[in-house]
Amino acid sequence: MSKTRKDKHTAAAKTLALSFDTLCIQGGYDPKPGEPRVLPIVQSTTYKYDDIDHVNRIMTLREFGHKYSRTSNPTVSGFETRMNLLEGGAAAVATASGQAANLLAVVSIVKAGDHILSSSQLYGGTFTLLNSILTNFGIETTFFAPDAPKNEIEKLVRPNTRLVFGETIGNPGLAVLDFEKIAAIAQKHGIPFVVDNSLATPWLCRPLEHGANIVTYSATKYIDGHATSIGGVVIDGGNFDWSNGKFPDFTTPDPTYNGIVYTESFPQTAFLIKARAQTLRDFGACLSPLNAFLFAVGLETLHLRMPRHGENALALARFLEKHPLVSWVNYPLLDAIGRRRAAKYFRHKNGGGILTFGVKGGLDTIRVFVKKLKVAALVVHVADARTGVLHPASSTHAQMNTEQLAAAGITSDMIRVSVGTEDINDLIADFDQALNAI
Ligand SMILES: Cc1ncc(COP(=O)(O)O)c(C=O)c1O
């Protein structure tokens, strides 16, 4: 049974003591008699009021209510609440993309002059955001090897470090984050631990239960699950003390909201309210109601799809391990460290749907192999019901130099496979014929 907390922020929230699987289907939307059974798409930017004081109360955060769909919308709220219930958080906010989710999470905490500590095993877009774009705004990031000893990582903490970032399963390095180690460093130094859980999903891992304070998602991935929509989510665990002296923007009056002090007005959801009311309002990367609807539908089968993704990935990994043209295979359940971490942090005996492998013979061989695939396709995407392959070094991570690629766990012979939910025999036969055609 999932333990859920009361989310005072989102309109449709209510305390439910339902299992994860039921929350996937019904969480966040509770129709009254005569209302649609399915979360409706409210395709409206605008909400009507009769009373000027009512609008003022909403605009000054003295009362919750929809005012304009850049900061909230009933369909988007339904999706946010479902995600929050699945994650066991305090509150959630949806964004236009996973990239926007990570940006929203980070810039709601740090500002010019601050420092970020991040795992080097990251999605290429997140790496670029931290390594290049944010430096233009005076925010510096130091990257650490996620499996480095604790004391080595801790040495990188500076007086101005304001958050630690990592991916539950690095994309595409596939290292499973050592939550205990990173959470201990974050706690000791009074800084929040932000985790991108896109490749794991709350079905496989709930980072808040392992010391994370904020969880981000590219909902584009398994939340959608069918490659139809771009979107993201940020979830506030409500478990970080923003008044520890390091985060004055949370504890001093915000002039853009008539001097509201987030930690005083919203003790449990200070981060989320700031992220929505201030950062989302001003950066504007909100989720559309149609995409929120599609994600809510996607979530209805998350608990059914994820076991199959993992079973197929493990079976394909085992097949590839034995193939003479394959030089190596990486999948979280194949090596001892990955298995140990999965046993400790994952909610099911499953390593997720992504694997990587090396093809003997270099890039020319890879080109032939990819062309010969018939069931799997070359796509710049992961976490689709359809199997996809990619050569990260020349695509999602092409902007990295050799050193950065190595730190991200990427080699030039690496093919990343996002294993879908097709019949595993068809997938194995497809990979077999494509490899044999080299
Ligand atoms: C782990 C991870 N985080 C974030 C993103 C960015 O998400 P989006 O493409 O929805 O902007 C991606 C995209 O592949 C990803 O793999």
The ligand as an SDF file (V2000), in Angstrom:
LIG
                    3D

 16 16  0  0  0  0  0  0  0  0999 V2000
   17.0780   11.3320  -18.1100 C   0  0  0  0  0  0  0  0  0  0  0  0
   16.5100   12.4440  -18.9620 C   0  0  0  0  0  0  0  0  0  0  0  0
   16.1710   13.6090  -18.3720 N   0  0  0  0  0  0  0  0  0  0  0  0
   15.6520   14.6260  -19.0730 C   0  0  0  0  0  0  0  0  0  0  0  0
   15.4750   14.5210  -20.4460 C   0  0  0  0  0  0  0  0  0  0  0  0
   14.8880   15.6790  -21.1940 C   0  0  0  0  0  0  0  0  0  0  0  0
   13.5390   15.4190  -21.4180 O   0  0  0  0  0  0  0  0  0  0  0  0
   12.6820   16.0270  -22.6120 P   0  0  0  0  0  0  0  0  0  0  0  0
   13.2010   15.4130  -23.8760 O   0  0  0  0  0  0  0  0  0  0  0  0
   11.2880   15.6470  -22.2690 O   0  0  0  0  0  0  0  0  0  0  0  0
   12.9000   17.4970  -22.5980 O   0  0  0  0  0  0  0  0  0  0  0  0
   15.8010   13.3410  -21.0980 C   0  0  0  0  0  0  0  0  0  0  0  0
   15.6040   13.2030  -22.5500 C   0  0  0  0  0  0  0  0  0  0  0  0
   15.9840   12.2370  -23.1570 O   0  0  0  0  0  0  0  0  0  0  0  0
   16.3320   12.2660  -20.3320 C   0  0  0  0  0  0  0  0  0  0  0  0
   16.6810   11.1080  -20.8910 O   0  0  0  0  0  0  0  0  0  0  0  0
  1  2  1  0
  2  3  1  0
  2 15  2  0
  3  4  2  0
  4  5  1  0
  5  6  1  0
  5 12  2  0
  6  7  1  0
  7  8  1  0
  8  9  2  0
  8 10  1  0
  8 11  1  0
 12 13  1  0
 12 15  1  0
 13 14  2  0
 15 16  1  0
M  END
$$$$
